Amino acid sequence: MKEKSNTADSSLIDLRKFDCPINSLEIIKSIVSNQNVDKDAFYIVDLEDICNKHINWITRLPRVEPHYAVKCNTDAMLLKLLAFLGASFDCASKNEIQRVLDLGVAPHRIIFANPCKQASNVKYAYKVGVDYMTFDNEAELYKIKEHHPRAKCVLRIITNDEDAICRFSMKFGADMETSLKLIETAVELGIDLVGVSFHVGSGQMSPKAFTEAISNARQLFDYAREHFGLKLHLLDLGGGYPGSSDSGDFFSLIAREINAALDKHFPADYFRELNGTDDDDRKFRIIAEPGRYYACSAFTLCVNVIAKRVMNQSAAQQKHDADVLAKDEQQMNNAAAMCGYPVDASLVDPSKSIMYYINDGVYASFNCLFYDHAECLPILIQDHTESSKLYKSSIWGPTCDGLDVVVKECLLPELKTDEFMVFKNMGAYTISGAVAFNGIPLARCIYVASTSWDTIKNAFVDESIVDSESLAASGSPLLSTSLPSTMMMAASAASAAATAAASTSCALAARSMSIQLDDHIDNGCASDDSGDEAIKQLAKDVINEVEAKEDPLDVECAITC
Ligand SMILES: Cc1ncc(COP(=O)(O)O)c(C=O)c1O
């Protein structure tokens, strides 16, 4: 894999362009094969993966505007890229709002989706023009009325989240009966109640959870209209969409389920009839708050074995491991997945067990073991053969805390100190909860891009930097941290949409991106009329071109992720 550019200065963003499709594992192998590489933990962040996820979203859920849940991963490059691609944002606090606004994102592209907010945060939202916010209780309504009289309030309802890995309904969401009362209170207080939201739980395993929640939301829309003449116009489907590299089919299944439920309960013409099309502010919108969907698979973590402890096992332990561990099918399957080759019970050697210490742990990237109920297993990338013996092993983080264990028990060939190992799908609820406990530095990020780089580079490059690659080639910083102007962002969004559509050969993607682009421009992101027209024309030209080549009805075609 030929790498085009790099930057050695650690204060700069490390972004590398490749001239072939991104394979994070191969990139890591190539990095660690350099004898002089430092042994610090690092992430490979695949920017192509993030682009593909966005294209997949707007293709499969064309009626649903994604508002990325910032809490999932606050990495600045991820946020910049998503802003550039036209996604909007779900923020949980003042700091998250500030972070997103600092990227140049317009306030109307943010929803403050935390039903229980600190009053000062509500005041801040008022000050900066973030009007959409969720609530699920009466006290919150009074708080909002006092501190944000202009707020557009979204009622969060409870869901059946029993099939989710991380459940929220014990903490958030009003039941149906309470919801009716809250609608009444909102009307009495003169609050601008605009819609209904829910969250089916993170890591939701049952697509039906969305159907049920959408149906409940429709009941509340009807109730508000029939009893108070209120035309609610925002439906927020929350988060809960899978994002690991092997979850594409499951996401498609969820998307099909959602589309069917939306067509049944919120058909487009119902709202045209109900709300008319004149009042843009009241135009019906469906949004969602995906977090892990966007972040999970793009981040691959590489850690180093900094120390190891080998212990001889007692006769009783040896017998136990031979009888139990070697016959545990799950352990054998895990071992095969970690080694990357088939293994069997005859390879298990119970004579010793080994503890490995790596330079990232539960206080940093692996906080997901606690907070996200994650299960993390490494992939070995260095020198092991199919005949290597397997030993009972455990993998520990680098801090002095006994709680800091990443893998409690597994079967591994004997690893060397200094050996690297890799953890895939590490983008969701990892970095965002990490602290440098014991002074251990957090893993740094190496961003990688390939064919989309020419399109997406404007997400990262300051207007004053004309050609980032030639700067990189001459050893100057590849990236500036400031963003292009809103005008440039709109233009970039058009060309991103165009190129993405062309590269996925999917006419529908192009169309839905055009809708988002129009919205982007209509909402004041582009500043002058001639620019707006040029951008719209560019998008239309490309869409026409794509449609001329492809069967527009071939919705399932060539989805790349
Ligand atoms: C209000 C809200 N929206 C969205 C999300 C993102 O959820 P997920 O990462 O499962 O998509 C969360 C996660 O905690 C949340 O609390």
Ligand as a Chemical Component Dictionary entry (heavy atoms), coordinates in Angstrom:
data_LIG
# 
_chem_comp.id                   LIG 
_chem_comp.type                 NON-POLYMER 
_chem_comp.pdbx_formal_charge   0 
_chem_comp.three_letter_code    LIG 
# 
loop_
_chem_comp_atom.comp_id 
_chem_comp_atom.atom_id 
_chem_comp_atom.alt_atom_id 
_chem_comp_atom.type_symbol 
_chem_comp_atom.charge 
_chem_comp_atom.model_Cartn_x 
_chem_comp_atom.model_Cartn_y 
_chem_comp_atom.model_Cartn_z 
_chem_comp_atom.pdbx_ordinal 
LIG C1 C1 C 0 -30.182 11.196 23.473 1  
LIG C2 C2 C 0 -29.255 10.289 22.726 2  
LIG N1 N1 N 0 -29.275 10.304 21.387 3  
LIG C3 C3 C 0 -28.452 9.515  20.665 4  
LIG C4 C4 C 0 -27.548 8.677  21.275 5  
LIG C5 C5 C 0 -26.656 7.838  20.406 6  
LIG O1 O1 O 0 -26.980 6.499  20.498 7  
LIG P1 P1 P 0 -26.286 5.439  19.537 8  
LIG O2 O2 O 0 -24.830 5.608  19.680 9  
LIG O3 O3 O 0 -26.773 4.127  20.007 10 
LIG O4 O4 O 0 -26.754 5.732  18.146 11 
LIG C6 C6 C 0 -27.508 8.594  22.677 12 
LIG C7 C7 C 0 -26.595 7.688  23.356 13 
LIG O5 O5 O 0 -26.407 7.703  24.534 14 
LIG C8 C8 C 0 -28.393 9.425  23.425 15 
LIG O6 O6 O 0 -28.397 9.411  24.762 16 
# 
loop_
_chem_comp_bond.comp_id 
_chem_comp_bond.atom_id_1 
_chem_comp_bond.atom_id_2 
_chem_comp_bond.value_order 
_chem_comp_bond.pdbx_ordinal 
LIG C1 C2 SING 1  
LIG C2 N1 SING 2  
LIG C2 C8 DOUB 3  
LIG N1 C3 DOUB 4  
LIG C3 C4 SING 5  
LIG C4 C5 SING 6  
LIG C4 C6 DOUB 7  
LIG C5 O1 SING 8  
LIG O1 P1 SING 9  
LIG P1 O2 DOUB 10 
LIG P1 O3 SING 11 
LIG P1 O4 SING 12 
LIG C6 C7 SING 13 
LIG C6 C8 SING 14 
LIG C7 O5 DOUB 15 
LIG C8 O6 SING 16 
# 
